[in-house]
């Protein structure tokens, strides 16, 4: 029997695929000081999580908010 699942994702700053090498501005640099991965997200980072959530491997996951932000949520 099929069931309805509902999860969502929140993201940090993500570099657009069309501009892979844009320069860092002051706001971006300040943000990255607090991100453990020290880089902006890439479209593939987000796509991998969404693909997993849509797969049968995630059938037991429901009602969750996934932070895809390079660890920015971990700020102390």
HUURGI-V369828 format. One record per run of one state. SS is the DSSP state (helix for helix, strand for strand, loop for the rest). FROM is the first residue (numbers start at 0). TO is the last residue. Records with the same first field share a line. If there is no record, write none. Layout:
SS->FROM-TO  FROM-TO
This chain:
loop->0-6  11-12  14-24  32-39  41-41  54-54  58-63  68-70  74-75
strand->7-10  13-13  40-40  64-67
helix->25-31  42-53  55-57  71-73
